Amino acid sequence: MREAGGSARVPFLDLSREYDSLASELEPAVLEILRSQQYILGPAAERFETEVARYLDVPHAIGVSSGTDALWLALAVLDVGPGDEVVTTPFTFFATASSIVRTGAVPVFADVRPDDLLIDPDAVARVVGPRTRALLPVDLYGQCADGEALDTIARRSRIGIVEDAAQAIGARRGAWRAGSFGDLACFSFYPTKNLAACGEAGLVTTADDRLAARVRRLRDHGSERRYEHLEIGFNARLDAIQAAVLSVKLRHLDEWNEARRARAATYAQLLGEAGLDGDVRPLTIAPDSVHVFHQYVVRVRKRDALRSHLEERGIGTAIHYPLPLHLQPCFAGLGYRKGDLPEAERAAEDVLALPIFPELRREEQERVVRGIAEFYR
C-alpha cells in the first residue's frame, strides 16, 4: 500500500514478510497434519511440547488453546477461587485480570514503576493481605518482571506465583528465564507474538510434576482416560496445526529476537541523533535483562497528536494500553477510582508503540524517527 505522496506505508506489523520467508517450511508441516487427520493434541502437540520445554529449560510445557486459557488453568491448579485475592498489574492486556475473575477470585492491582512499567514489588508488598492467594506479574513488552523481588514476597507470605510471560518468550532477567520463575508460567502464541501461531494457542510451564499433571487433565475436561472425568475441567486443548506451525517457527525464534534487539538499538540511536531526548523517552532495561522487544514502547509528549501526525504520513503505531485495568468499566465494582494508581494512569496517557518486527527495514525506522522529529520541531 502506498500513501498519497507515493511513499510505501510503514506498517506497525507486517506478518506477510514472515510468511514469505517461511512458506516452504510451514506449508508442508500443515499439510502433514491435514493428511494425518489428527487435529487435536496428538504427535504434533507432543513434539512441540518437548521442543519448547527444552528451549525454555523447564521440566513441563503443556500446550493449550490460548494464552488466556493458560492463565485460567494455572490459577485453577493452584486452587485459586472464591474468597481469594490475586495481586497483579493494572497495566497489561485484559486477559491477565479476567482470568482471575473467571476463577471466582478478586484481582488486586499494584502500581507499576515509571521507568519500565513493570509491576512494582514495593507496591505489591503493600497490598498483599490475608486473602492473597497468588501473585500474577506480567513480563511486559518483552522484559521480565523483577522475579527475585517478587519471589521474596511470595515466600515470605507463603503464596503462589503465576508468571504471565505471554509477551516474553526467550527473555531473561538475572538467573530467571521467562517461563521459569514461580509455580507456573503462561505464554500466548497469538499471531502478533514473537513466537506466533496461525490462530490461537498458548502454553503453561511448570517444574512441579503434580501441577503439570493437573494442567494436562484440566485442559481436557478433567479427564486422563477417555470418558472418565476426575474433576470438572475445560476444553482448552492445543490444535495440532498450531503445534506444527509453532515447531517450525521455534527454530527461528532466537534469530528473530536478536533482530528485534537490533532494531530497538537502531531506534535508540536514531532518536538520540535526532535530539528527541526531552520529547521521547524509551523505557529502561534492567542491566541484567535480555529483552526480546515484543513491543518497542516510548513515552511521549502530546501522544495523541503525535500519533495522528504519524498516521497522516503513513506510519503505523499502537497504544498498549490506553486504559488501565483498574479503571475498566467491568471492574467498577472493585471500587478503584482515578488517581488510585497514578503511575499506570500516567503511562496510559503517554505510551506509544512504534513499529518493531524482525523484517522491519532500517529506512522504515528512519522514516518513523523523522516523522517524530518533524512533529516536535
Secondary structure, 3 states (H helix, E strand, C coil): CECCCCCECECCCCHHHHHHHHHHHHHHHHHHHHHHCCCECHHHHHHHHHHHHHHHCCCEEEEECCHHHHHHHHHHHCCCCCCCEEEECCCCCHHHHHHHHHCCCEEEECCECCCCCCECHHHHHHHCCCCEEEEECECHHHCCCCHHHHHHHHHHHCCEEEEECCCCCCCEECCEECCCCCCEEEEECCCCCCCCCCCCCEEEEECCHHHHHHHHHHCECCEEECCEECCCCCECECEHHHHHHHHHHHCCHHHHHHHHHHHHHHHHHHHHHCCCCCCEEECCCCCCEECCCCCEEEEECCHHHHHHHHHHCCECCECCCCCCHHHCHHHHHHCCCCCCCHHHHHHHHHEEEECCCCCCCHHHHHHHHHHHHHHHC
